[in-house]
Amino acid sequence: MLGSANKVDRDRPEATASQPVTRQKPPGMGLSDGTRCVAGMAGGYAPFHWPITEQNQRAPSVGIDPDQERNPPSPPTPLDFPHYVQFANQEAHSATDFGSIYKCLASLRKPQDFTPEDARVLNLQVAPDLHASQIVPDHLLENLPPLPWDQATNTDKPDQNLMSNGVAYPAAEKYNIVKAELLLENDDAYREVVRMPPKPGRSRVRLTQSRKFWVGLEKMAQYWDDSLDEYYEKPAEATEQATQDQPIEAKTAEATTADAMDTSEPPRDNGSSKRVYKGRRIGAGHEMSDDIREETMRGFLEMAAWPFQCQLAIPSLPPRLLVRKLLFPVRQTLVTGRVPLDRQTARKGILEGPMLAVQCRGQTIFREDGETFGYGQKEVCDLAREVCAMLLLAQERFREGTSEVKPGEGKWWTATPRWGGAPDEGVTGEAATRSEKENESEVGEGSMHKRSRYSNPLMASRRSARPRKLTASEKWKILEPGPSLWDKRLIYMQIGKPKDSLYDDIFMVSQLNHHVSILHLRVHRRYIECLTDGGSKTTDGGLSEHPWDVLKLRRSKWYDLMDKEQRVEAFQGLWRVFHYLVGKKEPDINITSR
């Protein structure tokens, strides 16, 4: 399934410029030998051979040529990342006040209102800058099949290594193919996806599993890759001479625009110069659209998710964290789930999970002037975005085996009619009589010029098939609970959690700039119940090293997707996460215990 849509026909022999290639004769337009025909000046047709070369066989390029001169883009955006010094050294509170969490979130009007004091009420501890392999330690994988890069010691047959749903683990070959494509040089892969010929001395690369990722990364490089930036001055005459090679349409448009304007550019001196640019960028990093981030992350995650029978999807409902009666909006760009074994269910686009979330953010500045490093307000706000998104993922996973209770379901205001149960007679007296007469007169006057629906039976049948739209008053009279907060395209399951454990392991991939970080949050069931309902029937106090009311967040360092070694390390970390989640678990495994 992986990469089946990205296959390229490379087995077809290519013709040279000196060897003509015959094409199939169009109906009524050709000769018996299969050559093409063109209309002559006298109205006849003359045969000719159209040679096909490497240049005209490929589609035109759609990318940016770094060696082409153009106007300089915006200055490059400096790299900046949030830091978590104050939360790395923070000790856990004696008890978490969930009432304060509710008041804090309910009082927020804009992100700038979130302060470090508000973040401390979550009772959060952060372990930053871990290696990707430490997010899922080795001791958790002891009872699972070996990883692809450790399968030299594997003595079991591939058929014996089954995931928790009974499907065999992916073969090591799938990982090796993706790894080889991730280790390609950026420029070679960029030229392949934008249909540009390789540089002299370089050969074309083959992209089968990672094409979608490279397409997104090439677009991302147009805003972030400043390694080829070159600015220099060029004589204005040479610049004007270069503009003469533009298409006629462009010249016509420029002339029309110039005629419409009252002002004109003053003549340049012969000794004047113009600043030009060579490089890959067309803009600054902060100008990059969110669609490029989503496209790149989708391609990167799919390479690790598809081999484990998992897929990515956009949340069908607005992600909202339920805190008592408050729906707090959070950000979840993508959600990963497992494909059901039932084919009919899978064809409907329904997934099992959720297993992992992806959050992409466009922030590039995390500290204002004068703020201490690691204590900036934007740094705290960015951390809160990540934690709230992971808490929502934990809420959804804890829904396994439960039935939904819609807002207001079972309450009197969703079941008992208004006005104390008595029927609403509406307006009575002279006002009611006058309004009825006015309505009758309006109907009579309007129906004089209307055609009867019975004059055309087809029109009558079509109109009767359409459902009648309810009026505002009719909608108001309907008594029912509020809209559902559950995703209909998701079968809620705690995939990867030991059945007898009250702790759940939440994973998320965070994206900033052109970097990614893998996050792991371990949360107790009692914490989620108190956060959602304000209380819990569970009396378990948790482990001594991890009390139930403490959130422990472990995060990897930021990996640069434009560096081939770093993106392979990040991909290995993602592979370990999926390898752990889909495996059969031993009772009560604690990730943070060692």
C-alpha positions as CSV (number, residue, x, y, z in Angstrom):
1,M,0.0,0.0,0.0
2,L,2.9,2.3,0.8
3,G,3.9,4.4,-2.2
4,S,1.6,2.6,-4.7
5,A,0.3,5.9,-6.0
6,N,3.8,7.3,-6.6
7,K,5.2,4.7,-9.0
8,V,6.9,6.2,-12.1
9,D,7.2,4.4,-15.4
10,R,10.9,4.2,-15.7
11,D,11.1,1.0,-17.8
12,R,10.1,2.7,-21.0
13,P,13.0,3.1,-23.3
14,E,13.9,6.7,-24.1
15,A,14.7,7.9,-27.6
16,T,17.6,10.0,-28.6
17,A,17.5,13.2,-30.5
18,S,18.7,11.5,-33.7
19,Q,16.3,8.6,-33.5
20,P,12.7,9.4,-34.4
21,V,10.0,7.7,-32.4
22,T,6.7,7.0,-34.1
23,R,3.5,7.7,-32.3
24,Q,0.0,6.2,-32.8
25,K,-1.8,7.7,-35.7
26,P,-4.7,9.9,-34.7
27,P,-8.0,9.2,-36.6
28,G,-7.9,10.9,-40.0
29,M,-4.6,12.7,-39.2
30,G,-1.6,10.6,-40.3
31,L,0.0,8.3,-42.7
32,S,0.3,4.5,-42.8
33,D,3.8,4.6,-41.3
34,G,2.6,6.3,-38.1
35,T,4.3,9.6,-38.6
36,R,2.6,12.9,-37.6
37,C,1.2,15.3,-40.1
38,V,1.1,19.1,-40.0
39,A,-0.9,21.5,-42.2
40,G,1.1,23.0,-45.0
41,M,0.9,26.6,-46.3
42,A,-1.2,25.4,-49.3
43,G,-3.7,23.6,-47.1
44,G,-2.2,20.1,-47.5
45,Y,-0.5,18.0,-44.9
46,A,3.2,17.2,-44.8
47,P,4.6,14.3,-42.7
48,F,7.4,14.9,-40.2
49,H,9.1,13.0,-37.4
50,W,9.0,14.5,-33.9
51,P,12.0,13.3,-31.9
52,I,11.5,12.8,-28.2
53,T,14.4,13.7,-25.9
54,E,14.9,13.7,-22.2
55,Q,14.1,17.4,-22.1
56,N,10.7,17.3,-23.9
57,Q,9.6,14.0,-22.5
58,R,9.4,15.4,-18.9
59,A,6.8,17.9,-17.9
60,P,7.9,21.5,-17.3
61,S,9.5,22.4,-14.0
62,V,7.3,23.7,-11.2
63,G,10.1,24.6,-8.7
64,I,12.5,27.4,-8.0
65,D,15.9,27.4,-9.8
66,P,18.5,28.5,-7.2
67,D,20.8,29.7,-9.9
68,Q,18.3,32.1,-11.5
69,E,18.6,35.8,-10.7
70,R,15.6,37.5,-9.3
71,N,14.6,40.3,-6.9
72,P,15.7,39.7,-3.3
73,P,13.1,38.2,-1.0
74,S,12.5,39.3,2.6
75,P,15.4,38.8,5.0
76,P,15.6,35.3,6.5
77,T,13.8,34.7,9.7
78,P,16.1,33.8,12.6
79,L,15.5,30.5,14.4
80,D,14.1,30.7,17.8
81,F,12.6,28.0,20.1
82,P,10.9,28.0,23.4
83,H,12.7,26.8,26.5
84,Y,11.4,25.2,29.7
85,V,13.9,26.1,32.4
86,Q,11.3,27.0,35.0
87,F,9.3,23.8,34.5
88,A,12.3,21.5,34.3
89,N,13.3,22.5,37.9
90,Q,9.8,22.8,39.3
91,E,8.7,20.5,42.1
92,A,5.3,18.9,42.2
93,H,2.6,20.4,44.3
94,S,1.1,18.6,47.3
95,A,-2.3,18.5,45.6
96,T,-3.6,19.8,42.3
97,D,-6.5,22.3,42.5
98,F,-8.7,21.5,39.6
99,G,-11.0,24.4,40.5
100,S,-8.2,26.8,39.8
101,I,-7.6,25.1,36.5
102,Y,-11.2,25.7,35.5
103,K,-11.1,29.4,36.7
104,C,-7.9,30.0,34.9
105,L,-9.1,28.6,31.5
106,A,-12.5,30.3,31.8
107,S,-10.9,33.7,32.4
108,L,-8.7,33.7,29.3
109,R,-9.7,36.1,26.6
110,K,-6.6,36.0,24.4
111,P,-3.3,34.0,24.5
112,Q,-1.4,36.9,26.1
113,D,-3.5,36.4,29.2
114,F,-1.9,33.1,30.0
115,T,0.9,33.7,32.6
116,P,3.5,31.4,34.2
117,E,1.4,31.3,37.4
118,D,-1.5,29.9,35.3
119,A,0.7,27.2,34.0
120,R,1.8,26.1,37.4
121,V,-1.7,25.1,38.4
122,L,-1.4,22.2,36.0
123,N,1.2,20.7,38.3
124,L,3.5,20.0,35.4
125,Q,7.0,18.7,35.3
126,V,9.0,18.8,32.0
127,A,12.1,16.8,31.0
128,P,13.4,18.6,27.9
129,D,16.1,17.9,25.2
130,L,15.9,14.1,25.3
131,H,17.1,12.0,22.4
132,A,14.3,10.5,20.3
133,S,15.2,7.0,21.3
134,Q,14.6,8.0,25.0
135,I,11.0,8.8,24.4
136,V,10.3,5.1,24.3
137,P,13.1,3.4,26.3
138,D,14.7,0.1,25.3
139,H,13.3,-1.7,28.3
140,L,9.7,-1.2,27.0
141,L,10.6,-3.0,23.8
142,E,12.1,-6.1,25.4
143,N,9.0,-8.3,25.0
144,L,8.3,-6.9,21.5
145,P,9.8,-7.9,18.1
146,P,13.2,-6.3,17.4
147,L,13.4,-3.0,15.6
148,P,14.4,-3.0,12.0
149,W,17.9,-1.8,12.7
150,D,18.3,-4.5,15.4
151,Q,16.9,-7.4,13.5
152,A,20.3,-9.0,13.0
153,T,19.7,-10.8,16.3
154,N,16.1,-11.8,15.3
155,T,15.6,-15.6,15.2
156,D,11.8,-15.6,14.9
157,K,10.0,-15.8,11.6
158,P,8.2,-12.7,10.4
159,D,4.8,-14.5,10.6
160,Q,5.3,-15.0,14.4
161,N,5.6,-11.3,15.1
162,L,2.1,-10.1,15.4
163,M,0.7,-6.7,16.5
164,S,-2.1,-6.4,19.0
165,N,-4.7,-6.6,16.2
166,G,-3.3,-9.8,14.9
167,V,-1.6,-8.3,11.8
168,A,2.1,-9.0,11.2
169,Y,4.7,-6.4,12.0
170,P,6.1,-4.6,9.0
171,A,9.2,-6.0,7.4
172,A,12.5,-4.4,7.9
173,E,12.7,-3.7,4.2
174,K,10.0,-1.0,4.5
175,Y,12.0,0.9,7.0
176,N,15.3,0.5,5.0
177,I,13.6,1.9,1.9
178,V,12.4,5.0,3.7
179,K,15.7,5.5,5.5
180,A,17.6,5.4,2.2
181,E,15.3,8.1,0.7
182,L,15.6,10.3,3.8
183,L,19.4,10.2,3.5
184,L,19.3,11.6,-0.1
185,E,20.8,15.0,-0.7
186,N,18.2,17.8,-0.5
187,D,19.0,19.3,-3.8
188,D,18.7,15.9,-5.7
189,A,15.3,15.2,-4.1
190,Y,14.1,18.7,-4.7
191,R,15.0,18.6,-8.4
192,E,13.2,15.2,-8.7
193,V,9.9,16.4,-7.2
194,V,9.8,19.7,-9.2
195,R,10.8,18.0,-12.4
196,M,14.1,19.7,-12.9
197,P,17.1,17.9,-14.5
198,P,19.8,16.9,-12.1
199,K,23.0,18.9,-11.9
200,P,26.0,17.9,-14.1
201,G,27.6,14.8,-12.6
202,R,24.6,13.8,-10.6
203,S,22.0,11.2,-11.5
204,R,18.3,11.2,-10.9
205,V,17.0,9.8,-7.6
206,R,14.0,7.5,-7.2
207,L,11.3,8.4,-4.7
208,T,8.8,5.7,-3.9
209,Q,7.8,6.1,-0.3
210,S,8.8,9.7,0.6
211,R,7.6,11.7,-2.4
212,K,4.9,13.5,-0.5
213,F,7.3,14.5,2.2
214,W,9.9,15.8,-0.2
215,V,7.2,17.9,-2.1
216,G,6.3,19.6,1.2
217,L,9.9,20.0,2.3
218,E,10.8,21.6,-1.0
219,K,8.1,24.2,-0.5
220,M,9.3,24.7,3.1
221,A,12.8,25.3,1.9
222,Q,11.6,28.2,-0.3
223,Y,11.1,30.1,3.0
224,W,13.7,28.7,5.4
225,D,16.7,27.4,3.4
226,D,19.1,30.4,3.4
227,S,22.2,28.3,2.8
228,L,22.3,29.3,-0.9
229,D,21.5,33.0,-0.4
230,E,23.7,35.2,-2.5
231,Y,23.2,39.0,-2.8
232,Y,25.2,41.1,-5.2
233,E,25.0,44.3,-7.3
234,K,24.5,44.1,-11.0
235,P,24.5,46.9,-13.6
236,A,21.1,48.2,-14.4
237,E,21.7,47.7,-18.1
238,A,22.3,44.0,-17.7
239,T,19.2,43.7,-15.6
240,E,17.1,45.5,-18.2
241,Q,18.6,43.3,-20.9
242,A,17.5,40.2,-18.9
243,T,14.0,41.5,-18.6
244,Q,13.7,41.6,-22.4
245,D,13.6,37.8,-22.5
246,Q,10.3,37.7,-20.7
247,P,7.2,36.4,-22.5
248,I,5.2,38.8,-24.7
249,E,2.2,38.5,-22.4
250,A,4.2,39.7,-19.4
251,K,5.5,42.7,-21.4
252,T,2.0,43.6,-22.6
253,A,0.7,43.4,-19.0
254,E,3.5,45.6,-17.8
255,A,2.9,48.1,-20.6
256,T,-0.8,48.3,-19.8
257,T,-0.1,48.9,-16.1
258,A,2.4,51.6,-17.0
259,D,0.0,53.4,-19.2
260,A,-2.7,53.3,-16.5
261,M,-0.3,55.0,-14.0
262,D,0.3,58.7,-14.0
263,T,3.8,58.4,-12.6
264,S,6.8,56.8,-14.2
265,E,10.2,55.6,-12.9
266,P,12.9,58.2,-13.5
267,P,15.6,57.3,-16.0
268,R,18.6,55.4,-14.6
269,D,22.1,56.6,-15.0
270,N,24.5,54.5,-17.0
271,G,26.5,53.8,-13.8
272,S,23.6,52.7,-11.6
273,S,23.3,49.2,-10.3
274,K,20.6,46.9,-9.0
275,R,20.7,44.5,-6.1
276,V,19.8,40.9,-7.3
277,Y,19.5,37.6,-5.5
278,K,20.4,34.0,-6.2
279,G,19.1,31.2,-3.9
280,R,16.3,29.0,-3.0
281,R,14.1,31.3,-1.0
282,I,11.1,33.3,-2.2
283,G,10.1,34.7,1.2
284,A,10.9,34.7,4.9
285,G,10.1,31.9,7.3
286,H,7.4,33.7,9.1
287,E,5.6,34.2,5.8
288,M,5.2,30.5,5.1
289,S,1.6,29.3,5.0
290,D,0.2,26.7,7.4
291,D,-0.8,24.4,4.5
292,I,2.9,23.8,3.8
293,R,3.5,22.7,7.4
294,E,0.6,20.4,7.3
295,E,1.6,18.9,4.0
296,T,5.1,18.3,5.1
297,M,4.1,16.7,8.4
298,R,1.5,14.5,6.8
299,G,4.1,13.1,4.4
300,F,6.6,12.6,7.2
301,L,4.2,10.9,9.6
302,E,2.6,8.7,6.9
303,M,6.0,7.0,6.2
304,A,6.0,5.7,9.8
305,A,2.2,5.2,10.2
306,W,1.3,3.2,7.0
307,P,3.6,0.2,7.7
308,F,1.8,-0.3,11.0
309,Q,-1.7,-0.2,9.4
310,C,-2.3,3.4,10.7
311,Q,-3.5,6.5,8.9
312,L,-3.6,10.3,9.5
313,A,-6.8,12.4,9.4
314,I,-7.8,15.9,10.1
315,P,-10.2,16.1,13.2
316,S,-13.7,16.2,11.9
317,L,-14.9,18.3,14.9
318,P,-13.2,21.4,16.3
319,P,-10.8,20.2,19.0
320,R,-12.1,21.3,22.3
321,L,-10.9,20.3,25.8
322,L,-13.8,19.6,28.2
323,V,-13.2,21.1,31.6
324,R,-16.4,20.7,33.6
325,K,-18.9,22.8,31.6
326,L,-16.2,24.7,29.7
327,L,-15.2,23.8,26.1
328,F,-11.6,25.1,25.8
329,P,-10.4,25.3,22.1
330,V,-7.1,23.6,21.5
331,R,-5.0,23.0,18.3
332,Q,-4.7,19.5,16.8
333,T,-3.5,19.6,13.2
334,L,-3.6,15.9,12.5
335,V,-4.6,12.8,14.4
336,T,-3.3,9.2,13.8
337,G,-5.5,6.2,14.2
338,R,-5.4,2.5,13.3
339,V,-7.3,1.1,10.3
340,P,-10.0,-1.4,11.4
341,L,-9.8,-5.0,10.2
342,D,-13.4,-4.9,9.0
343,R,-13.3,-3.8,5.3
344,Q,-16.7,-2.1,5.4
345,T,-15.8,0.0,8.4
346,A,-12.4,0.9,6.9
347,R,-14.0,2.0,3.6
348,K,-16.1,4.5,5.5
349,G,-12.9,6.2,6.7
350,I,-13.4,5.2,10.4
351,L,-10.2,4.8,12.5
352,E,-9.4,3.3,15.9
353,G,-7.7,5.4,18.5
354,P,-6.6,8.1,18.6
355,M,-3.0,7.0,18.9
356,L,-0.9,10.1,18.2
357,A,-1.5,13.8,17.5
358,V,0.4,16.3,15.4
359,Q,0.4,20.0,16.2
360,C,1.9,22.6,13.8
361,R,2.4,26.2,14.9
362,G,3.6,29.2,13.0
363,Q,5.1,31.2,15.9
364,T,8.7,32.3,15.3
365,I,9.2,34.7,18.3
366,F,9.0,33.4,21.9
367,R,10.5,36.2,23.9
368,E,10.0,40.0,24.0
369,D,12.7,42.5,24.7
370,G,13.6,42.4,28.4
371,E,12.2,38.9,29.1
372,T,14.5,36.3,30.8
373,F,15.6,33.4,28.7
374,G,13.2,30.5,29.4
375,Y,10.7,32.7,31.3
376,G,9.0,34.4,28.4
377,Q,5.2,34.7,28.3
378,K,5.0,33.3,24.8
379,E,7.2,30.3,25.8
380,V,4.7,29.5,28.6
381,C,1.7,30.0,26.2
382,D,3.3,27.7,23.6
383,L,3.9,25.0,26.3
384,A,0.2,25.3,27.4
385,R,-0.9,24.7,23.8
386,E,1.0,21.5,23.6
387,V,-0.2,20.2,27.1
388,C,-3.9,21.0,26.4
389,A,-3.8,19.2,23.1
390,M,-2.3,16.1,24.7
391,L,-4.9,16.3,27.5
392,L,-7.6,16.3,24.9
393,L,-6.0,13.2,23.4
394,A,-6.1,11.6,26.8
395,Q,-9.8,12.5,27.2
396,E,-10.6,10.8,23.9
397,R,-8.7,7.7,24.7
398,F,-10.4,7.3,28.1
399,R,-13.7,7.1,26.3
400,E,-13.1,3.5,25.4
401,G,-15.9,1.3,26.6
402,T,-18.2,4.2,27.6
403,S,-21.3,5.7,26.0
404,E,-21.6,9.4,25.1
405,V,-23.7,11.7,27.3
406,K,-24.5,14.8,25.3
407,P,-24.5,18.2,26.9
408,G,-27.8,18.6,28.8
409,E,-29.0,15.0,28.2
410,G,-31.5,13.9,30.9
411,K,-32.0,17.5,32.2
412,W,-35.4,19.1,32.4
413,W,-34.5,21.9,30.0
414,T,-33.9,19.3,27.2
415,A,-37.0,17.2,27.9
416,T,-39.7,19.4,29.5
417,P,-41.6,21.9,27.3
418,R,-41.3,25.6,28.0
419,W,-43.7,27.7,30.1
420,G,-43.8,25.3,33.0
421,G,-45.2,22.4,30.8
422,A,-48.3,24.3,29.6
423,P,-48.9,24.6,25.9
424,D,-47.8,27.9,24.5
425,E,-50.8,29.7,22.9
426,G,-48.6,32.6,21.6
427,V,-50.2,36.0,21.1
428,T,-53.9,36.2,22.0
429,G,-56.7,38.8,21.6
430,E,-57.0,41.5,19.0
431,A,-53.3,41.3,18.1
432,A,-53.6,37.7,17.1
433,T,-56.8,38.3,15.0
434,R,-55.2,41.2,13.2
435,S,-52.0,39.3,12.4
436,E,-54.0,36.3,11.0
437,K,-55.9,38.6,8.7
438,E,-52.7,40.2,7.5
439,N,-51.1,36.8,6.8
440,E,-54.2,35.7,4.8
441,S,-54.2,38.9,2.7
442,E,-50.5,38.5,1.9
443,V,-51.0,34.8,0.9
444,G,-53.9,35.8,-1.4
445,E,-52.1,38.6,-3.1
446,G,-48.9,36.6,-3.6
447,S,-50.7,33.5,-5.0
448,M,-52.4,35.4,-7.9
449,H,-49.2,35.4,-10.0
450,K,-47.9,32.0,-9.0
451,R,-48.3,28.9,-11.1
452,S,-50.0,26.0,-9.4
453,R,-47.7,23.1,-8.6
454,Y,-50.3,20.7,-10.0
455,S,-50.0,22.2,-13.5
456,N,-46.7,20.4,-13.9
457,P,-46.6,17.0,-12.2
458,L,-42.8,16.9,-12.5
459,M,-42.5,20.1,-10.5
460,A,-44.8,18.7,-7.8
461,S,-42.8,15.5,-7.4
462,R,-39.5,17.4,-7.2
463,R,-40.7,19.8,-4.6
464,S,-42.3,17.1,-2.5
465,A,-39.0,15.2,-2.4
466,R,-37.1,18.1,-0.8
467,P,-37.3,18.3,3.0
468,R,-38.9,21.5,4.3
469,K,-36.6,23.8,6.0
470,L,-37.6,24.6,9.6
471,T,-38.2,28.1,10.6
472,A,-36.5,29.8,13.6
473,S,-39.5,29.4,15.8
474,E,-39.9,25.7,14.9
475,K,-36.2,25.1,15.7
476,W,-36.7,26.9,19.0
477,K,-39.5,24.6,20.0
478,I,-37.5,21.4,19.5
479,L,-36.3,20.1,22.8
480,E,-33.1,18.0,22.5
481,P,-29.6,17.8,24.1
482,G,-26.7,19.8,22.7
483,P,-24.6,18.7,19.7
484,S,-22.4,15.7,20.1
485,L,-18.7,16.2,21.1
486,W,-17.6,12.8,19.9
487,D,-16.1,12.1,16.5
488,K,-18.3,9.8,14.5
489,R,-15.4,8.7,12.4
490,L,-13.4,7.4,15.4
491,I,-13.7,4.2,17.4
492,Y,-12.3,5.3,20.8
493,M,-9.7,2.8,21.9
494,Q,-6.6,3.1,24.2
495,I,-4.3,1.4,21.8
496,G,-0.9,0.8,23.5
497,K,-2.1,1.0,27.1
498,P,-1.9,-2.0,29.4
499,K,-5.4,-3.0,30.4
500,D,-4.7,-3.1,34.2
501,S,-2.9,0.2,34.3
502,L,-4.5,3.5,35.4
503,Y,-1.8,5.5,33.6
504,D,-2.0,6.2,29.9
505,D,0.9,7.3,27.6
506,I,0.1,10.2,25.3
507,F,2.3,10.9,22.3
508,M,2.4,14.0,20.1
509,V,4.6,15.4,17.4
510,S,5.2,19.1,17.7
511,Q,6.3,21.2,14.7
512,L,8.0,24.7,14.7
513,N,10.0,26.4,12.0
514,H,11.3,23.5,10.0
515,H,11.9,21.3,13.1
516,V,10.0,18.6,14.9
517,S,10.0,17.3,18.5
518,I,8.4,14.1,19.9
519,L,6.5,14.5,23.2
520,H,5.3,12.0,25.7
521,L,2.8,12.8,28.5
522,R,2.0,10.2,31.2
523,V,-1.3,11.0,32.9
524,H,-3.4,9.1,35.5
525,R,-7.1,8.3,34.9
526,R,-8.1,10.1,38.1
527,Y,-6.5,13.3,36.8
528,I,-8.6,13.2,33.6
529,E,-11.8,12.4,35.5
530,C,-11.2,15.3,37.9
531,L,-10.3,17.6,35.0
532,T,-13.4,16.6,33.1
533,D,-16.1,16.2,35.8
534,G,-14.6,18.0,38.8
535,G,-14.3,14.8,40.7
536,S,-13.5,11.1,40.4
537,K,-14.7,7.8,41.9
538,T,-11.2,6.4,41.6
539,T,-9.3,6.5,44.9
540,D,-5.9,5.1,43.6
541,G,-3.1,7.4,44.6
542,G,-0.7,6.4,41.8
543,L,2.9,5.4,42.1
544,S,5.3,6.9,44.6
545,E,7.6,8.3,41.9
546,H,4.6,9.6,40.0
547,P,1.5,10.7,42.0
548,W,-1.8,10.7,40.2
549,D,-2.2,14.5,40.2
550,V,1.1,15.2,38.6
551,L,1.7,15.6,34.8
552,K,5.1,14.4,33.6
553,L,6.0,15.7,30.1
554,R,9.1,14.3,28.4
555,R,10.1,15.8,25.1
556,S,12.9,15.3,22.6
557,K,15.2,18.0,21.2
558,W,14.2,19.8,18.1
559,Y,15.2,17.9,14.9
560,D,15.9,19.8,11.7
561,L,14.0,18.2,8.8
562,M,16.4,19.8,6.3
563,D,19.4,17.9,7.8
564,K,19.4,14.3,6.6
565,E,21.0,12.9,9.8
566,Q,18.6,14.6,12.1
567,R,15.5,13.7,10.1
568,V,16.5,10.1,10.2
569,E,16.9,10.2,14.0
570,A,13.4,11.8,14.2
571,F,12.0,9.1,12.0
572,Q,13.5,6.4,14.1
573,G,11.9,7.9,17.1
574,L,8.5,7.9,15.4
575,W,9.0,4.3,14.3
576,R,9.7,3.4,18.0
577,V,6.5,5.1,19.1
578,F,4.4,3.1,16.6
579,H,6.3,-0.1,17.3
580,Y,5.5,0.3,21.0
581,L,1.8,1.4,20.6
582,V,0.7,-1.5,18.3
583,G,2.5,-4.2,20.3
584,K,1.1,-6.5,22.9
585,K,1.7,-5.0,26.4
586,E,2.8,-6.6,29.6
587,P,0.8,-5.6,32.8
588,D,1.4,-2.1,34.1
589,I,4.4,-0.7,32.2
590,N,5.8,2.6,33.4
591,I,7.8,4.5,30.8
592,T,9.3,7.0,33.3
593,S,10.3,4.4,35.9
594,R,13.8,3.9,34.5
